[in-house]
Amino acid sequence: MKQVLVISGKGGTGKTTLAGVFARLAAPCVMADCDVDAADLHIILSPEKAEEKEFFGGSKARIDPAACISCGACARVCRYGAVRANPYSIDHTACEGCGVCVWNCPAKAIVFEKALSGRWGVSSCRFGTFAGARLEPAEENSGKLVALIRGEAKKAAEAAGAKWVILDGPPGIGCPVLASIGGVDAAVAVAEPTLSGIHDFGRLAELLTKQGIKGWLLVNKWDLNPEKTEELEKLAAGFGFGLLGRVPFDDKITEALLTLRTAGEDFPGPAADAMAGAWKKLAESL
């Protein structure tokens, strides 16, 4: 079993579109959407409805009105403005679950309870098995839910004897990304040929290099700025990244996504062909 992660230095570079193409070409496989903050891989995979399971990733404070003496200590120490007065209560949307109010309450009137952070499920789709999750409104992603989804995807792959696990990763370099990259066989970084794209890719490449993860670069919409494309490829080569290729700008991608299909599934075009070529090169290398 090989795990392939598709990531990017920022959102909106086309990584989910690429992950969908990889899943189609690797089918039957297991797919997981690790971008639980803005999960959207399910939109083009159309998985069957799964039984959702609750995920508790942190705690929230709650004031017991019967024990509260209205001293205001909790409001004075809360840096997030989560304490409401008259009567005293906790705004769970603003509460960060730090526990400072609990420790500073002289009446011991504040309870620290496990909070529902998100929901997850595993189901079948037309390319195999899909594992996905979503956060509850205003909940932050510490990486724990990402780790859970990855674990469920791996178990599903082992049970099915799948050869490939395709992971649609979160953007950036934060905790969710760290939870996504551990143990993968290859990380494909999708970048656009812009000044900010080069900067974001550089940060991501540095992270992957420090973590000992084999990285690959795929430049999306390369023909919009050939000079910046060359800069990206030189930067990637400096980090020891493999070059998977260049994907041109193509209206067929939009047409495919509007019909909830993966690129090249119903609307072939040069961009879909380039992505297919990238998968072939990557699969052969692994």
Buried (B, 14 or more C-beta within 10 A) or exposed (E): BBBBBBBBBBBEBBBBBBBBBBBBBBBBBBBBBBBBBBBBBBEBBEBEEBEEEEBEBBBBBBBEEEEBEEBEBBBEBBEEEBBEEEEBBBBBEEBBBBEBBBEBBEBEBBBBEEBBBBBBBBBBBBBBBBBBBBBEEEBEBBBBBBBBBBEBBBEBBEEBEBBBBBBBBBBBBBBBBBBBBEEBBBBBBBBBBBEEBBBBBBEBBEBBBEBEBBBBBBBBBBBEBEEBBEBBBEBBEEBEBBBBBBBBEBEBBEBBBEEEBBBBBEBBBBBBBBBBBBBEBBBEEE
